[in-house]
Amino acid sequence: MPASTASRYTASRLSFLAILFTGACWLLYSVLFKTQPADTHFRHPDVHVDCDSFATLPAKRIAIIGAGSAGASTAYYINRFGSLCQPTNITVYEASNYVGGRSTTVNVYGDPGEPVELGASIFVQVNRNLVSAAKEFGLVTTRNVDGRPKESPDMLGVWDGSVFKFVQSEGGSQWWNIAKLLWKYGLAPLRTQRLMQTVVGNFTKMYDAPHFPFRSLSQTSYDLGLTAVTSETGYDYLAAHGIRPPFSTDIVQASTRVNYAQNLGEINGLLALVCMSTDGAMAVQGGNWQIFDGMLRASGAKVLLNTRVSVIADQDDGTYLVHSEHSDALLSQPETQPAPATFDEVVLAAPFQFAHLKLPPSVPHTPDTIPYVRLHVTLLASPHRLSPAAFHLPPSTPAPEIILTTLPTAGYLSPPSARAPAGFLSISTLRTLHNPSSPTGGRPEYLYKIFSPHALNATFVAGLLGFATEAEALAGIAVEDVSWLYEKVWDSYPYLPPRVTFEEPVLGRGVWYTSGVEGFISTMETSSLMGMDVARLMVDGWGEGEAGVVEAEDHGDL
């Protein structure tokens, strides 16, 4: 992608901070790339089909383990890429009781009309797979900032535990926000935007021929020049390109912390730049999980919830016998366990270390165990606004509605123990709502989402919202102060230090793995890309033209 000149940076593009941190999400937070037009759709290629000679082809039996982004995308794209003459029977095993993996919602006050994302919260306009699928399934998307109260003059602040390093104003002139940004940080924002466009532009070539489909993630990363970016820390890679503190540690580090709970001196350069690609942040109304539910429905797959695969065994005829069991204790009686099933292909669409299954002896390589970030997500509803005193502000000055964190000056190389000197990674005021159980028949309240590296306590939340409590645990806070509470601990994404090799999608003959991309870029979109890649490799392996299909050359137009 050609770099833009400074004159081409309009208010909407330079004020990427207005979008950069909204939603404070994951687990996922799924931010990707600006290389395709906003209305890009995947299309079926023009094909010429003669099925007469192949009418008796047996159905390919495919097991997919995991119903998150990768698993749903694998099923969906097998259906899209597969021949009209080659039938498939796809079974998706999911250990939990829902579809979507780390993209899931909970209902505030137990009200289905008030869902809130618990995991992966946003994607962006140029996330090719997610945007295309959302449009295909008729899902309504909203800007992730649409529901904020907008009661504070400041929408966003970057806090280091003592002072706000940067504050972006609510509304008003975007040019004023840009002027403040350039006055404080010089040309660093422009350099970052240009570098981001170049790097992620190279990444998006992975969607298209000749790089797609790819059998080696490591080789493709090298071929596209991305290994040079993943091999350095974000701090060092940015510094080598003239992007230094305070911009890198104030702004880019705030982004790496909200997206991956890692500091700029820990995370690799590719992830640091991916975090800065934020144009068109959006979410599906009612929950992003609906994209993956739609994919599974469109694929025609049989989805087995509450079902955990325990063993994949070799069979003499080259197929695999998949043993599974109910993961729900209420269904775990021996007489109710599912029978083993035979499959031609098996896709492990979840991190191996969390799948707790035994691979067959014919698989020569077991994926490495890699450390994951243990992220605490706290959702709560309260009538109290964020307390100015908690952020050393005068009583009459409202706190910003979204607060991200960085480290004090020169703290970018701090160890993990110093990951959250402020006590949290991010706080987002998501929206206002009305408590249906309040005595007045609908007390207005604020919905907050807090990310932290450890569990929060009552004292911390009371100080944050400016009320008194004698409780120690969050659950002990009076309902007058916190009317609804939900806590979740995620193994949200891997630690992502510099590295040059990644787990490959092929584990063995007919056994596939999508989670190698987790150590490369961990987002909903990249998991979908790996599912698409595995689907393409699998279908190609069934034999080009064996069912009379002549396909388009450009896989990116599928």
FENBELLIN-V301975 format. One record per residue. N is the residue number from 1. RES is the residue in one letter. D_FIRST is the distance of its C-alpha to the first C-alpha in whole Angstrom. Layout:
BEGIN
{{N RES D_FIRST} {N RES D_FIRST}}
END
This chain:
BEGIN
{{1 M 0} {2 P 4} {3 A 6} {4 S 9} {5 T 13} {6 A 15} {7 S 17} {8 R 14} {9 Y 15} {10 T 18} {11 A 20} {12 S 19} {13 R 16} {14 L 17} {15 S 20} {16 F 18} {17 L 22} {18 A 23} {19 I 22} {20 L 21} {21 F 24} {22 T 26} {23 G 28} {24 A 28} {25 C 27} {26 W 27} {27 L 28} {28 L 26} {29 Y 24} {30 S 21} {31 V 18} {32 L 14} {33 F 11} {34 K 9} {35 T 7} {36 Q 10} {37 P 13} {38 A 15} {39 D 18} {40 T 16} {41 H 20} {42 F 21} {43 R 23} {44 H 26} {45 P 26} {46 D 28} {47 V 31} {48 H 35} {49 V 37} {50 D 40} {51 C 42} {52 D 46} {53 S 46} {54 F 44} {55 A 46} {56 T 47} {57 L 44} {58 P 45} {59 A 42} {60 K 40} {61 R 41} {62 I 38} {63 A 38} {64 I 35} {65 I 36} {66 G 35} {67 A 34} {68 G 31} {69 S 27} {70 A 27} {71 G 31} {72 A 30} {73 S 27} {74 T 28} {75 A 31} {76 Y 29} {77 Y 27} {78 I 30} {79 N 32} {80 R 28} {81 F 28} {82 G 32} {83 S 34} {84 L 36} {85 C 39} {86 Q 38} {87 P 40} {88 T 39} {89 N 40} {90 I 38} {91 T 40} {92 V 38} {93 Y 40} {94 E 39} {95 A 41} {96 S 41} {97 N 42} {98 Y 39} {99 V 36} {100 G 32} {101 G 33} {102 R 31} {103 S 30} {104 T 34} {105 T 36} {106 V 39} {107 N 41} {108 V 42} {109 Y 46} {110 G 46} {111 D 45} {112 P 43} {113 G 42} {114 E 40} {115 P 38} {116 V 36} {117 E 33} {118 L 34} {119 G 31} {120 A 28} {121 S 27} {122 I 24} {123 F 21} {124 V 18} {125 Q 17} {126 V 14} {127 N 16} {128 R 16} {129 N 20} {130 L 21} {131 V 21} {132 S 21} {133 A 25} {134 A 26} {135 K 26} {136 E 27} {137 F 30} {138 G 31} {139 L 30} {140 V 30} {141 T 27} {142 T 28} {143 R 26} {144 N 27} {145 V 28} {146 D 30} {147 G 33} {148 R 34} {149 P 37} {150 K 36} {151 E 39} {152 S 38} {153 P 36} {154 D 34} {155 M 31} {156 L 30} {157 G 31} {158 V 30} {159 W 33} {160 D 34} {161 G 38} {162 S 40} {163 V 37} {164 F 34} {165 K 32} {166 F 30} {167 V 31} {168 Q 29} {169 S 31} {170 E 32} {171 G 31} {172 G 32} {173 S 29} {174 Q 26} {175 W 26} {176 W 28} {177 N 26} {178 I 24} {179 A 26} {180 K 28} {181 L 25} {182 L 24} {183 W 27} {184 K 28} {185 Y 25} {186 G 24} {187 L 20} {188 A 19} {189 P 18} {190 L 15} {191 R 14} {192 T 14} {193 Q 12} {194 R 9} {195 L 10} {196 M 10} {197 Q 6} {198 T 6} {199 V 9} {200 V 9} {201 G 5} {202 N 8} {203 F 11} {204 T 10} {205 K 10} {206 M 14} {207 Y 15} {208 D 15} {209 A 17} {210 P 17} {211 H 16} {212 F 18} {213 P 21} {214 F 21} {215 R 25} {216 S 24} {217 L 21} {218 S 22} {219 Q 21} {220 T 18} {221 S 17} {222 Y 18} {223 D 16} {224 L 13} {225 G 14} {226 L 14} {227 T 18} {228 A 18} {229 V 16} {230 T 19} {231 S 22} {232 E 22} {233 T 23} {234 G 21} {235 Y 23} {236 D 23} {237 Y 19} {238 L 19} {239 A 22} {240 A 20} {241 H 17} {242 G 20} {243 I 20} {244 R 23} {245 P 26} {246 P 27} {247 F 24} {248 S 23} {249 T 26} {250 D 27} {251 I 23} {252 V 21} {253 Q 24} {254 A 26} {255 S 23} {256 T 23} {257 R 27} {258 V 27} {259 N 24} {260 Y 26} {261 A 29} {262 Q 28} {263 N 28} {264 L 25} {265 G 27} {266 E 27} {267 I 24} {268 N 21} {269 G 18} {270 L 16} {271 L 18} {272 A 18} {273 L 15} {274 V 15} {275 C 18} {276 M 16} {277 S 14} {278 T 16} {279 D 15} {280 G 18} {281 A 20} {282 M 23} {283 A 26} {284 V 28} {285 Q 32} {286 G 34} {287 G 32} {288 N 29} {289 W 31} {290 Q 32} {291 I 28} {292 F 30} {293 D 33} {294 G 32} {295 M 30} {296 L 33} {297 R 36} {298 A 33} {299 S 34} {300 G 37} {301 A 38} {302 K 41} {303 V 40} {304 L 43} {305 L 42} {306 N 44} {307 T 44} {308 R 43} {309 V 43} {310 S 45} {311 V 45} {312 I 44} {313 A 46} {314 D 46} {315 Q 49} {316 D 50} {317 D 49} {318 G 45} {319 T 44} {320 Y 44} {321 L 46} {322 V 45} {323 H 47} {324 S 47} {325 E 49} {326 H 49} {327 S 47} {328 D 49} {329 A 52} {330 L 54} {331 L 53} {332 S 54} {333 Q 57} {334 P 57} {335 E 59} {336 T 56} {337 Q 53} {338 P 51} {339 A 52} {340 P 50} {341 A 47} {342 T 46} {343 F 43} {344 D 41} {345 E 37} {346 V 37} {347 V 34} {348 L 34} {349 A 31} {350 A 32} {351 P 32} {352 F 35} {353 Q 37} {354 F 37} {355 A 38} {356 H 42} {357 L 42} {358 K 44} {359 L 42} {360 P 44} {361 P 45} {362 S 43} {363 V 40} {364 P 39} {365 H 37} {366 T 37} {367 P 34} {368 D 34} {369 T 35} {370 I 33} {371 P 34} {372 Y 32} {373 V 32} {374 R 36} {375 L 35} {376 H 37} {377 V 36} {378 T 39} {379 L 39} {380 L 42} {381 A 44} {382 S 46} {383 P 47} {384 H 46} {385 R 43} {386 L 41} {387 S 44} {388 P 43} {389 A 46} {390 A 43} {391 F 41} {392 H 43} {393 L 43} {394 P 46} {395 P 48} {396 S 47} {397 T 43} {398 P 41} {399 A 39} {400 P 35} {401 E 34} {402 I 32} {403 I 32} {404 L 30} {405 T 31} {406 T 30} {407 L 33} {408 P 35} {409 T 34} {410 A 33} {411 G 33} {412 Y 30} {413 L 32} {414 S 34} {415 P 36} {416 P 35} {417 S 39} {418 A 37} {419 R 34} {420 A 36} {421 P 38} {422 A 38} {423 G 39} {424 F 36} {425 L 33} {426 S 32} {427 I 34} {428 S 33} {429 T 35} {430 L 34} {431 R 37} {432 T 40} {433 L 43} {434 H 46} {435 N 49} {436 P 51} {437 S 53} {438 S 54} {439 P 58} {440 T 56} {441 G 55} {442 G 51} {443 R 50} {444 P 47} {445 E 45} {446 Y 42} {447 L 39} {448 Y 38} {449 K 35} {450 I 36} {451 F 34} {452 S 36} {453 P 36} {454 H 40} {455 A 42} {456 L 43} {457 N 47} {458 A 49} {459 T 49} {460 F 46} {461 V 45} {462 A 48} {463 G 47} {464 L 44} {465 L 45} {466 G 48} {467 F 51} {468 A 54} {469 T 54} {470 E 57} {471 A 55} {472 E 53} {473 A 51} {474 L 49} {475 A 51} {476 G 54} {477 I 52} {478 A 54} {479 V 53} {480 E 53} {481 D 51} {482 V 48} {483 S 49} {484 W 47} {485 L 45} {486 Y 43} {487 E 42} {488 K 39} {489 V 39} {490 W 35} {491 D 34} {492 S 31} {493 Y 28} {494 P 29} {495 Y 29} {496 L 25} {497 P 26} {498 P 24} {499 R 25} {500 V 23} {501 T 25} {502 F 25} {503 E 28} {504 E 27} {505 P 27} {506 V 30} {507 L 33} {508 G 36} {509 R 37} {510 G 36} {511 V 35} {512 W 32} {513 Y 30} {514 T 27} {515 S 28} {516 G 26} {517 V 23} {518 E 25} {519 G 25} {520 F 21} {521 I 20} {522 S 22} {523 T 22} {524 M 23} {525 E 20} {526 T 19} {527 S 23} {528 S 23} {529 L 20} {530 M 23} {531 G 25} {532 M 23} {533 D 23} {534 V 27} {535 A 28} {536 R 26} {537 L 27} {538 M 31} {539 V 31} {540 D 30} {541 G 32} {542 W 35} {543 G 35} {544 E 33} {545 G 35} {546 E 38} {547 A 38} {548 G 37} {549 V 34} {550 V 31} {551 E 28} {552 A 24} {553 E 22} {554 D 19} {555 H 19} {556 G 17} {557 D 19} {558 L 22}}
END
